[in-house]
């Protein structure tokens, strides 16, 4: 289970690229997954939490017999990961989750 994230931004200052740690995503939200990852303006989507990272465990190489269980939202402000969706027992044998992007992104 994911317990935290450290977020970095690649900054290129006068031809000297380096990574800088970010403490906030502001009004943005990141959606991370194996099929693809995207960044959105959270206020453009009802219910989307700003300054958050949505994650889905879609790496079935590491599943135990319980199936995917790492589906959550990490809030950068308080540093907590909360389950976004809890699978019912009957859903534990389903394929790994993926993000589906609206066509207007």
Biopython code that builds the backbone (N, CA, C, O; Angstrom):
import numpy as np
from Bio.PDB.StructureBuilder import StructureBuilder

atoms = [
    (1, "UNK", "N", (0.838, -1.185, 0.000)),
    (1, "UNK", "CA", (0.000, 0.000, 0.000)),
    (1, "UNK", "C", (0.880, 1.244, 0.000)),
    (1, "UNK", "O", (1.832, 1.343, 0.774)),
    (2, "UNK", "N", (0.555, 2.184, -0.869)),
    (2, "UNK", "CA", (1.300, 3.441, -0.944)),
    (2, "UNK", "C", (1.064, 4.251, 0.332)),
    (2, "UNK", "O", (-0.068, 4.358, 0.805)),
    (3, "UNK", "N", (2.138, 4.819, 0.884)),
    (3, "UNK", "CA", (1.996, 5.605, 2.106)),
    (3, "UNK", "C", (2.333, 7.078, 1.917)),
    (3, "UNK", "O", (1.905, 7.910, 2.717)),
    (4, "UNK", "N", (3.103, 7.425, 0.862)),
    (4, "UNK", "CA", (3.394, 8.833, 0.628)),
    (4, "UNK", "C", (3.982, 9.029, -0.764)),
    (4, "UNK", "O", (4.388, 8.075, -1.427)),
    (5, "UNK", "N", (4.016, 10.278, -1.186)),
    (5, "UNK", "CA", (4.640, 10.687, -2.434)),
    (5, "UNK", "C", (5.574, 11.852, -2.158)),
    (5, "UNK", "O", (5.340, 12.644, -1.245)),
    (6, "UNK", "N", (6.616, 11.950, -2.937)),
    (6, "UNK", "CA", (7.460, 13.135, -2.981)),
    (6, "UNK", "C", (7.400, 13.601, -4.431)),
    (6, "UNK", "O", (7.705, 12.839, -5.349)),
    (7, "UNK", "N", (7.004, 14.860, -4.632)),
    (7, "UNK", "CA", (6.772, 15.386, -5.974)),
    (7, "UNK", "C", (7.892, 16.348, -6.340)),
    (7, "UNK", "O", (8.267, 17.214, -5.551)),
    (8, "UNK", "N", (8.422, 16.183, -7.551)),
    (8, "UNK", "CA", (9.474, 17.044, -8.055)),
    (8, "UNK", "C", (9.067, 17.669, -9.374)),
    (8, "UNK", "O", (8.261, 17.113, -10.120)),
    (9, "UNK", "N", (9.634, 18.835, -9.652)),
    (9, "UNK", "CA", (9.426, 19.532, -10.913)),
    (9, "UNK", "C", (10.794, 19.749, -11.551)),
    (9, "UNK", "O", (11.742, 20.167, -10.885)),
    (10, "UNK", "N", (10.885, 19.459, -12.845)),
    (10, "UNK", "CA", (12.134, 19.687, -13.568)),
    (10, "UNK", "C", (12.202, 21.152, -13.963)),
    (10, "UNK", "O", (11.362, 21.641, -14.718)),
    (11, "UNK", "N", (13.206, 21.847, -13.449)),
    (11, "UNK", "CA", (13.385, 23.269, -13.711)),
    (11, "UNK", "C", (14.648, 23.437, -14.545)),
    (11, "UNK", "O", (15.696, 22.881, -14.215)),
    (12, "UNK", "N", (14.546, 24.208, -15.628)),
    (12, "UNK", "CA", (15.716, 24.480, -16.470)),
    (12, "UNK", "C", (16.039, 25.959, -16.351)),
    (12, "UNK", "O", (15.409, 26.796, -16.997)),
    (13, "UNK", "N", (17.017, 26.270, -15.528)),
    (13, "UNK", "CA", (17.420, 27.652, -15.307)),
    (13, "UNK", "C", (18.727, 27.914, -16.036)),
    (13, "UNK", "O", (19.778, 27.412, -15.639)),
    (14, "UNK", "N", (18.661, 28.694, -17.093)),
    (14, "UNK", "CA", (19.846, 29.066, -17.885)),
    (14, "UNK", "C", (20.621, 27.839, -18.370)),
    (14, "UNK", "O", (21.850, 27.809, -18.293)),
    (15, "UNK", "N", (19.916, 26.845, -18.861)),
    (15, "UNK", "CA", (20.575, 25.657, -19.393)),
    (15, "UNK", "C", (21.097, 24.694, -18.347)),
    (15, "UNK", "O", (21.853, 23.777, -18.670)),
    (16, "UNK", "N", (20.701, 24.890, -17.088)),
    (16, "UNK", "CA", (21.134, 24.016, -16.001)),
    (16, "UNK", "C", (19.913, 23.310, -15.411)),
    (16, "UNK", "O", (19.385, 23.747, -14.389)),
    (17, "UNK", "N", (19.455, 22.213, -16.049)),
    (17, "UNK", "CA", (18.261, 21.536, -15.546)),
    (17, "UNK", "C", (18.517, 20.841, -14.205)),
    (17, "UNK", "O", (19.556, 20.216, -13.994)),
    (18, "UNK", "N", (17.546, 20.970, -13.317)),
    (18, "UNK", "CA", (17.636, 20.295, -12.023)),
    (18, "UNK", "C", (16.229, 20.069, -11.478)),
    (18, "UNK", "O", (15.274, 20.728, -11.891)),
    (19, "UNK", "N", (16.122, 19.129, -10.548)),
    (19, "UNK", "CA", (14.843, 18.795, -9.940)),
    (19, "UNK", "C", (14.645, 19.629, -8.684)),
    (19, "UNK", "O", (15.559, 19.775, -7.873)),
    (20, "UNK", "N", (13.442, 20.175, -8.531)),
    (20, "UNK", "CA", (13.073, 20.944, -7.352)),
    (20, "UNK", "C", (11.848, 20.287, -6.721)),
    (20, "UNK", "O", (10.865, 20.006, -7.407)),
    (21, "UNK", "N", (11.911, 20.046, -5.421)),
    (21, "UNK", "CA", (10.781, 19.422, -4.733)),
    (21, "UNK", "C", (9.619, 20.405, -4.632)),
    (21, "UNK", "O", (9.811, 21.578, -4.314)),
    (22, "UNK", "N", (8.415, 19.913, -4.906)),
    (22, "UNK", "CA", (7.200, 20.715, -4.783)),
    (22, "UNK", "C", (6.470, 20.342, -3.502)),
    (22, "UNK", "O", (6.367, 19.164, -3.159)),
    (23, "UNK", "N", (5.971, 21.334, -2.806)),
    (23, "UNK", "CA", (5.171, 21.088, -1.605)),
    (23, "UNK", "C", (3.684, 21.181, -1.888)),
    (23, "UNK", "O", (2.861, 20.823, -1.046)),
    (24, "UNK", "N", (3.335, 21.666, -3.083)),
    (24, "UNK", "CA", (1.933, 21.838, -3.423)),
    (24, "UNK", "C", (1.754, 21.736, -4.939)),
    (24, "UNK", "O", (2.624, 22.132, -5.715)),
    (25, "UNK", "N", (0.607, 21.197, -5.333)),
    (25, "UNK", "CA", (0.213, 21.187, -6.738)),
    (25, "UNK", "C", (-0.781, 22.305, -7.022)),
    (25, "UNK", "O", (-1.259, 22.444, -8.147)),
    (26, "UNK", "N", (-1.094, 23.103, -6.000)),
    (26, "UNK", "CA", (-2.065, 24.181, -6.158)),
    (26, "UNK", "C", (-3.443, 23.609, -6.473)),
    (26, "UNK", "O", (-3.933, 22.729, -5.766)),
    (27, "UNK", "N", (-4.055, 24.108, -7.524)),
    (27, "UNK", "CA", (-5.393, 23.665, -7.919)),
    (27, "UNK", "C", (-5.346, 22.458, -8.856)),
    (27, "UNK", "O", (-6.380, 22.030, -9.369)),
    (28, "UNK", "N", (-4.169, 21.915, -9.079)),
    (28, "UNK", "CA", (-4.038, 20.759, -9.968)),
    (28, "UNK", "C", (-4.200, 19.448, -9.205)),
    (28, "UNK", "O", (-4.035, 19.388, -7.986)),
    (29, "UNK", "N", (-4.526, 18.405, -9.960)),
    (29, "UNK", "CA", (-4.580, 17.045, -9.434)),
    (29, "UNK", "C", (-3.893, 16.135, -10.444)),
    (29, "UNK", "O", (-4.057, 16.307, -11.652)),
    (30, "UNK", "N", (-3.137, 15.181, -9.957)),
    (30, "UNK", "CA", (-2.477, 14.203, -10.821)),
    (30, "UNK", "C", (-3.215, 12.880, -10.736)),
    (30, "UNK", "O", (-3.648, 12.465, -9.661)),
    (31, "UNK", "N", (-3.355, 12.229, -11.863)),
    (31, "UNK", "CA", (-3.911, 10.886, -11.923)),
    (31, "UNK", "C", (-2.799, 9.978, -12.422)),
    (31, "UNK", "O", (-2.365, 10.112, -13.566)),
    (32, "UNK", "N", (-2.330, 9.057, -11.588)),
    (32, "UNK", "CA", (-1.203, 8.189, -11.922)),
    (32, "UNK", "C", (-1.667, 6.757, -12.116)),
    (32, "UNK", "O", (-2.415, 6.218, -11.300)),
    (33, "UNK", "N", (-1.220, 6.152, -13.196)),
    (33, "UNK", "CA", (-1.549, 4.766, -13.470)),
    (33, "UNK", "C", (-0.673, 4.235, -14.576)),
    (33, "UNK", "O", (0.039, 4.992, -15.235)),
    (34, "UNK", "N", (-0.724, 2.946, -14.777)),
    (34, "UNK", "CA", (0.135, 2.310, -15.770)),
    (34, "UNK", "C", (-0.313, 2.608, -17.193)),
    (34, "UNK", "O", (0.525, 2.739, -18.085)),
    (35, "UNK", "N", (-1.621, 2.719, -17.423)),
    (35, "UNK", "CA", (-2.096, 2.953, -18.779)),
    (35, "UNK", "C", (-1.755, 4.360, -19.238)),
    (35, "UNK", "O", (-1.413, 4.549, -20.406)),
    (36, "UNK", "N", (-1.836, 5.346, -18.370)),
    (36, "UNK", "CA", (-1.354, 6.700, -18.618)),
    (36, "UNK", "C", (-1.528, 7.534, -17.359)),
    (36, "UNK", "O", (-2.262, 7.163, -16.442)),
    (37, "UNK", "N", (-0.846, 8.656, -17.335)),
    (37, "UNK", "CA", (-0.955, 9.579, -16.208)),
    (37, "UNK", "C", (-1.283, 10.954, -16.768)),
    (37, "UNK", "O", (-0.770, 11.344, -17.818)),
    (38, "UNK", "N", (-2.143, 11.691, -16.061)),
    (38, "UNK", "CA", (-2.536, 13.014, -16.531)),
    (38, "UNK", "C", (-2.588, 13.987, -15.360)),
    (38, "UNK", "O", (-2.699, 13.589, -14.201)),
    (39, "UNK", "N", (-2.508, 15.262, -15.690)),
    (39, "UNK", "CA", (-2.687, 16.333, -14.735)),
    (39, "UNK", "C", (-3.902, 17.135, -15.178)),
    (39, "UNK", "O", (-4.052, 17.434, -16.362)),
    (40, "UNK", "N", (-4.767, 17.482, -14.233)),
    (40, "UNK", "CA", (-5.967, 18.267, -14.553)),
    (40, "UNK", "C", (-6.089, 19.420, -13.569)),
    (40, "UNK", "O", (-5.523, 19.379, -12.476)),
    (41, "UNK", "N", (-6.828, 20.446, -13.963)),
    (41, "UNK", "CA", (-7.198, 21.521, -13.057)),
    (41, "UNK", "C", (-8.403, 21.008, -12.273)),
    (41, "UNK", "O", (-9.478, 20.807, -12.840)),
    (42, "UNK", "N", (-8.226, 20.802, -10.990)),
    (42, "UNK", "CA", (-9.242, 20.140, -10.169)),
    (42, "UNK", "C", (-10.577, 20.876, -10.189)),
    (42, "UNK", "O", (-11.630, 20.238, -10.179)),
    (43, "UNK", "N", (-10.553, 22.187, -10.215)),
    (43, "UNK", "CA", (-11.808, 22.944, -10.177)),
    (43, "UNK", "C", (-12.635, 22.778, -11.447)),
    (43, "UNK", "O", (-13.806, 23.159, -11.471)),
    (44, "UNK", "N", (-12.049, 22.218, -12.499)),
    (44, "UNK", "CA", (-12.788, 21.943, -13.736)),
    (44, "UNK", "C", (-13.631, 20.674, -13.644)),
    (44, "UNK", "O", (-14.437, 20.403, -14.535)),
    (45, "UNK", "N", (-13.454, 19.890, -12.572)),
    (45, "UNK", "CA", (-14.133, 18.596, -12.439)),
    (45, "UNK", "C", (-14.782, 18.496, -11.057)),
    (45, "UNK", "O", (-14.095, 18.508, -10.036)),
    (46, "UNK", "N", (-16.089, 18.400, -11.041)),
    (46, "UNK", "CA", (-16.830, 18.310, -9.782)),
    (46, "UNK", "C", (-16.339, 17.099, -8.981)),
    (46, "UNK", "O", (-16.264, 15.986, -9.503)),
    (47, "UNK", "N", (-16.009, 17.330, -7.720)),
    (47, "UNK", "CA", (-15.575, 16.247, -6.844)),
    (47, "UNK", "C", (-14.084, 15.955, -6.877)),
    (47, "UNK", "O", (-13.588, 15.187, -6.054)),
    (48, "UNK", "N", (-13.367, 16.552, -7.809)),
    (48, "UNK", "CA", (-11.918, 16.332, -7.898)),
    (48, "UNK", "C", (-11.226, 17.195, -6.840)),
    (48, "UNK", "O", (-11.490, 18.393, -6.741)),
    (49, "UNK", "N", (-10.353, 16.590, -6.065)),
    (49, "UNK", "CA", (-9.680, 17.295, -4.973)),
    (49, "UNK", "C", (-8.413, 17.971, -5.470)),
    (49, "UNK", "O", (-7.553, 17.309, -6.051)),
    (50, "UNK", "N", (-8.278, 19.285, -5.253)),
    (50, "UNK", "CA", (-7.044, 19.972, -5.637)),
    (50, "UNK", "C", (-5.878, 19.520, -4.768)),
    (50, "UNK", "O", (-6.069, 18.988, -3.674)),
    (51, "UNK", "N", (-4.667, 19.742, -5.272)),
    (51, "UNK", "CA", (-3.450, 19.432, -4.524)),
    (51, "UNK", "C", (-3.396, 17.958, -4.120)),
    (51, "UNK", "O", (-2.938, 17.616, -3.031)),
    (52, "UNK", "N", (-3.875, 17.090, -5.025)),
    (52, "UNK", "CA", (-3.970, 15.662, -4.715)),
    (52, "UNK", "C", (-3.434, 14.803, -5.845)),
    (52, "UNK", "O", (-3.371, 15.225, -7.000)),
    (53, "UNK", "N", (-3.051, 13.597, -5.484)),
    (53, "UNK", "CA", (-2.594, 12.598, -6.444)),
    (53, "UNK", "C", (-3.524, 11.398, -6.343)),
    (53, "UNK", "O", (-3.621, 10.764, -5.293)),
    (54, "UNK", "N", (-4.205, 11.093, -7.437)),
    (54, "UNK", "CA", (-5.068, 9.917, -7.516)),
    (54, "UNK", "C", (-4.226, 8.770, -8.044)),
    (54, "UNK", "O", (-3.532, 8.925, -9.049)),
    (55, "UNK", "N", (-4.273, 7.632, -7.388)),
    (55, "UNK", "CA", (-3.438, 6.519, -7.789)),
    (55, "UNK", "C", (-4.261, 5.256, -7.921)),
    (55, "UNK", "O", (-5.238, 5.051, -7.201)),
    (56, "UNK", "N", (-3.852, 4.416, -8.848)),
    (56, "UNK", "CA", (-4.473, 3.096, -8.943)),
    (56, "UNK", "C", (-3.374, 2.071, -9.130)),
    (56, "UNK", "O", (-2.445, 2.253, -9.916)),
    (57, "UNK", "N", (-3.506, 1.004, -8.393)),
    (57, "UNK", "CA", (-2.544, -0.090, -8.407)),
    (57, "UNK", "C", (-2.878, -0.984, -9.596)),
    (57, "UNK", "O", (-3.746, -1.853, -9.507)),
    (58, "UNK", "N", (-2.183, -0.763, -10.706)),
    (58, "UNK", "CA", (-2.479, -1.564, -11.885)),
    (58, "UNK", "C", (-1.285, -2.413, -12.308)),
    (58, "UNK", "O", (-1.153, -2.788, -13.473)),
    (59, "UNK", "N", (-0.429, -2.704, -11.351)),
    (59, "UNK", "CA", (0.717, -3.572, -11.619)),
    (59, "UNK", "C", (0.414, -4.949, -11.049)),
    (59, "UNK", "O", (0.719, -5.227, -9.889)),
    (60, "UNK", "N", (-0.186, -5.813, -11.865)),
    (60, "UNK", "CA", (-0.634, -7.112, -11.352)),
    (60, "UNK", "C", (0.512, -8.079, -11.062)),
    (60, "UNK", "O", (0.271, -9.168, -10.542)),
    (61, "UNK", "N", (1.748, -7.711, -11.385)),
    (61, "UNK", "CA", (2.884, -8.564, -11.036)),
    (61, "UNK", "C", (3.042, -8.703, -9.525)),
    (61, "UNK", "O", (3.620, -9.677, -9.044)),
    (62, "UNK", "N", (2.529, -7.730, -8.780)),
    (62, "UNK", "CA", (2.732, -7.715, -7.338)),
    (62, "UNK", "C", (1.471, -8.045, -6.546)),
    (62, "UNK", "O", (1.484, -7.967, -5.317)),
    (63, "UNK", "N", (0.384, -8.412, -7.221)),
    (63, "UNK", "CA", (-0.849, -8.736, -6.511)),
    (63, "UNK", "C", (-0.655, -9.999, -5.687)),
    (63, "UNK", "O", (-0.037, -10.968, -6.129)),
    (64, "UNK", "N", (-1.189, -9.960, -4.508)),
    (64, "UNK", "CA", (-1.286, -11.202, -3.755)),
    (64, "UNK", "C", (-2.650, -11.805, -4.106)),
    (64, "UNK", "O", (-3.261, -11.389, -5.091)),
    (65, "UNK", "N", (-3.114, -12.720, -3.368)),
    (65, "UNK", "CA", (-4.387, -13.356, -3.693)),
    (65, "UNK", "C", (-5.573, -12.433, -3.451)),
    (65, "UNK", "O", (-6.707, -12.779, -3.783)),
    (66, "UNK", "N", (-5.319, -11.256, -2.872)),
    (66, "UNK", "CA", (-6.398, -10.318, -2.604)),
    (66, "UNK", "C", (-6.702, -9.400, -3.761)),
    (66, "UNK", "O", (-7.672, -8.646, -3.694)),
    (67, "UNK", "N", (-5.920, -9.429, -4.813)),
    (67, "UNK", "CA", (-6.170, -8.570, -5.964)),
    (67, "UNK", "C", (-5.698, -7.148, -5.730)),
    (67, "UNK", "O", (-4.989, -6.877, -4.761)),
    (68, "UNK", "N", (-6.088, -6.233, -6.619)),
    (68, "UNK", "CA", (-5.636, -4.841, -6.485)),
    (68, "UNK", "C", (-6.226, -4.210, -5.230)),
    (68, "UNK", "O", (-7.417, -4.355, -4.955)),
    (69, "UNK", "N", (-5.391, -3.509, -4.472)),
    (69, "UNK", "CA", (-5.904, -2.900, -3.254)),
    (69, "UNK", "C", (-5.373, -1.491, -3.036)),
    (69, "UNK", "O", (-5.700, -0.865, -2.028)),
    (70, "UNK", "N", (-4.577, -0.989, -3.936)),
    (70, "UNK", "CA", (-3.948, 0.314, -3.753)),
    (70, "UNK", "C", (-4.622, 1.336, -4.670)),
    (70, "UNK", "O", (-4.026, 1.795, -5.644)),
    (71, "UNK", "N", (-5.852, 1.682, -4.354)),
    (71, "UNK", "CA", (-6.622, 2.657, -5.116)),
    (71, "UNK", "C", (-6.943, 3.779, -4.147)),
    (71, "UNK", "O", (-7.766, 3.606, -3.249)),
    (72, "UNK", "N", (-6.298, 4.936, -4.320)),
    (72, "UNK", "CA", (-6.490, 5.983, -3.330)),
    (72, "UNK", "C", (-6.198, 7.371, -3.826)),
    (72, "UNK", "O", (-5.926, 7.597, -5.005)),
    (73, "UNK", "N", (-6.263, 8.304, -2.883)),
    (73, "UNK", "CA", (-5.986, 9.711, -3.145)),
    (73, "UNK", "C", (-5.002, 10.186, -2.084)),
    (73, "UNK", "O", (-5.254, 10.073, -0.885)),
    (74, "UNK", "N", (-3.873, 10.722, -2.550)),
    (74, "UNK", "CA", (-2.874, 11.287, -1.647)),
    (74, "UNK", "C", (-3.033, 12.794, -1.648)),
    (74, "UNK", "O", (-2.976, 13.424, -2.704)),
    (75, "UNK", "N", (-3.234, 13.386, -0.464)),
    (75, "UNK", "CA", (-3.372, 14.824, -0.333)),
    (75, "UNK", "C", (-2.029, 15.404, 0.082)),
    (75, "UNK", "O", (-1.505, 15.059, 1.141)),
    (76, "UNK", "N", (-1.466, 16.285, -0.745)),
    (76, "UNK", "CA", (-0.151, 16.843, -0.436)),
    (76, "UNK", "C", (-0.170, 17.742, 0.796)),
    (76, "UNK", "O", (0.839, 17.852, 1.493)),
    (77, "UNK", "N", (-1.290, 18.378, 1.071)),
    (77, "UNK", "CA", (-1.339, 19.294, 2.205)),
    (77, "UNK", "C", (-1.213, 18.562, 3.534)),
    (77, "UNK", "O", (-0.426, 18.968, 4.389)),
    (78, "UNK", "N", (-1.977, 17.492, 3.720)),
    (78, "UNK", "CA", (-1.916, 16.795, 5.013)),
    (78, "UNK", "C", (-1.052, 15.533, 4.973)),
    (78, "UNK", "O", (-0.811, 14.918, 6.012)),
    (79, "UNK", "N", (-0.579, 15.139, 3.772)),
    (79, "UNK", "CA", (0.318, 14.000, 3.660)),
    (79, "UNK", "C", (-0.339, 12.646, 3.853)),
    (79, "UNK", "O", (0.353, 11.656, 4.088)),
    (80, "UNK", "N", (-1.661, 12.582, 3.758)),
    (80, "UNK", "CA", (-2.384, 11.330, 3.991)),
    (80, "UNK", "C", (-2.870, 10.697, 2.695)),
    (80, "UNK", "O", (-3.260, 11.387, 1.753)),
    (81, "UNK", "N", (-2.838, 9.367, 2.671)),
    (81, "UNK", "CA", (-3.428, 8.603, 1.575)),
    (81, "UNK", "C", (-4.751, 8.053, 2.078)),
    (81, "UNK", "O", (-4.816, 7.409, 3.125)),
    (82, "UNK", "N", (-5.800, 8.319, 1.317)),
    (82, "UNK", "CA", (-7.119, 7.796, 1.672)),
    (82, "UNK", "C", (-7.598, 6.881, 0.557)),
    (82, "UNK", "O", (-7.382, 7.155, -0.623)),
    (83, "UNK", "N", (-8.235, 5.818, 0.935)),
    (83, "UNK", "CA", (-8.796, 4.914, -0.079)),
    (83, "UNK", "C", (-9.854, 5.663, -0.868)),
    (83, "UNK", "O", (-10.763, 6.266, -0.297)),
    (84, "UNK", "N", (-9.727, 5.618, -2.180)),
    (84, "UNK", "CA", (-10.704, 6.273, -3.044)),
    (84, "UNK", "C", (-11.862, 5.332, -3.352)),
    (84, "UNK", "O", (-13.003, 5.757, -3.528)),
    (85, "UNK", "N", (-11.545, 4.074, -3.411)),
    (85, "UNK", "CA", (-12.548, 3.073, -3.762)),
    (85, "UNK", "C", (-12.146, 1.772, -3.103)),
    (85, "UNK", "O", (-11.005, 1.329, -3.238)),
    (86, "UNK", "N", (-13.055, 1.170, -2.406)),
    (86, "UNK", "CA", (-12.783, -0.111, -1.765)),
    (86, "UNK", "C", (-13.486, -1.204, -2.553)),
    (86, "UNK", "O", (-14.695, -1.145, -2.780)),
    (87, "UNK", "N", (-12.722, -2.193, -2.963)),
    (87, "UNK", "CA", (-13.276, -3.284, -3.747)),
    (87, "UNK", "C", (-14.069, -4.244, -2.872)),
    (87, "UNK", "O", (-13.660, -4.582, -1.761)),
    (88, "UNK", "N", (-15.207, -4.672, -3.395)),
    (88, "UNK", "CA", (-15.960, -5.733, -2.743)),
    (88, "UNK", "C", (-15.190, -7.037, -2.941)),
    (88, "UNK", "O", (-14.390, -7.154, -3.869)),
    (89, "UNK", "N", (-15.427, -7.993, -2.091)),
    (89, "UNK", "CA", (-14.709, -9.260, -2.183)),
    (89, "UNK", "C", (-14.855, -9.895, -3.575)),
    (89, "UNK", "O", (-13.902, -10.471, -4.100)),
    (90, "UNK", "N", (-16.042, -9.789, -4.165)),
    (90, "UNK", "CA", (-16.281, -10.386, -5.487)),
    (90, "UNK", "C", (-15.518, -9.677, -6.605)),
    (90, "UNK", "O", (-15.368, -10.234, -7.693)),
    (91, "UNK", "N", (-15.033, -8.453, -6.356)),
    (91, "UNK", "CA", (-14.318, -7.689, -7.372)),
    (91, "UNK", "C", (-12.808, -7.907, -7.326)),
    (91, "UNK", "O", (-12.094, -7.399, -8.190)),
    (92, "UNK", "N", (-12.322, -8.625, -6.370)),
    (92, "UNK", "CA", (-10.877, -8.764, -6.182)),
    (92, "UNK", "C", (-10.177, -9.535, -7.298)),
    (92, "UNK", "O", (-8.954, -9.460, -7.419)),
    (93, "UNK", "N", (-10.919, -10.264, -8.104)),
    (93, "UNK", "CA", (-10.298, -11.016, -9.195)),
    (93, "UNK", "C", (-10.445, -10.303, -10.534)),
    (93, "UNK", "O", (-10.141, -10.877, -11.580)),
    (94, "UNK", "N", (-10.904, -9.070, -10.507)),
    (94, "UNK", "CA", (-11.075, -8.302, -11.736)),
    (94, "UNK", "C", (-9.718, -7.844, -12.263)),
    (94, "UNK", "O", (-8.737, -7.847, -11.520)),
    (95, "UNK", "N", (-9.647, -7.450, -13.538)),
    (95, "UNK", "CA", (-8.389, -6.925, -14.093)),
    (95, "UNK", "C", (-7.976, -5.640, -13.380)),
    (95, "UNK", "O", (-8.793, -5.016, -12.703)),
    (96, "UNK", "N", (-6.713, -5.243, -13.529)),
    (96, "UNK", "CA", (-6.242, -4.012, -12.889)),
    (96, "UNK", "C", (-7.032, -2.798, -13.365)),
    (96, "UNK", "O", (-7.470, -2.761, -14.515)),
    (97, "UNK", "N", (-7.220, -1.805, -12.499)),
    (97, "UNK", "CA", (-7.954, -0.603, -12.878)),
    (97, "UNK", "C", (-7.150, 0.281, -13.822)),
    (97, "UNK", "O", (-5.920, 0.232, -13.841)),
    (98, "UNK", "N", (-7.854, 1.083, -14.599)),
    (98, "UNK", "CA", (-7.204, 2.052, -15.492)),
    (98, "UNK", "C", (-7.969, 3.374, -15.387)),
    (98, "UNK", "O", (-9.119, 3.406, -14.951)),
    (99, "UNK", "N", (-7.314, 4.455, -15.792)),
    (99, "UNK", "CA", (-7.975, 5.764, -15.852)),
    (99, "UNK", "C", (-8.574, 5.910, -17.257)),
    (99, "UNK", "O", (-7.972, 5.510, -18.254)),
    (100, "UNK", "N", (-9.753, 6.485, -17.303)),
    (100, "UNK", "CA", (-10.389, 6.791, -18.581)),
    (100, "UNK", "C", (-10.494, 8.296, -18.660)),
    (100, "UNK", "O", (-11.124, 8.920, -17.805)),
    (101, "UNK", "N", (-9.882, 8.893, -19.681)),
    (101, "UNK", "CA", (-9.853, 10.348, -19.823)),
    (101, "UNK", "C", (-10.990, 10.831, -20.693)),
    (101, "UNK", "O", (-11.279, 10.224, -21.724)),
    (102, "UNK", "N", (-11.647, 11.917, -20.297)),
    (102, "UNK", "CA", (-12.656, 12.507, -21.185)),
    (102, "UNK", "C", (-11.984, 12.970, -22.474)),
    (102, "UNK", "O", (-10.805, 13.325, -22.461)),
    (103, "UNK", "N", (-12.708, 12.971, -23.572)),
    (103, "UNK", "CA", (-12.126, 13.350, -24.860)),
    (103, "UNK", "C", (-11.815, 14.826, -24.953)),
    (103, "UNK", "O", (-11.072, 15.230, -25.848)),
    (104, "UNK", "N", (-12.353, 15.655, -24.062)),
    (104, "UNK", "CA", (-12.101, 17.078, -24.146)),
    (104, "UNK", "C", (-10.825, 17.506, -23.432)),
    (104, "UNK", "O", (-10.533, 18.701, -23.381)),
    (105, "UNK", "N", (-10.056, 16.571, -22.880)),
    (105, "UNK", "CA", (-8.784, 16.925, -22.230)),
    (105, "UNK", "C", (-7.684, 17.091, -23.236)),
    (105, "UNK", "O", (-6.548, 17.388, -22.866)),
]
sb = StructureBuilder()
sb.init_structure("model")
sb.init_model(0)
sb.init_chain("A")
sb.init_seg("    ")
for serial, (resi, resn, name, xyz) in enumerate(atoms, 1):
    if name == "N":
        sb.init_residue(resn, " ", resi, " ")
    sb.init_atom(name, np.array(xyz, "f"), 0.0, 1.0, " ", f" {name:<3s}", serial, name[0])
structure = sb.get_structure()
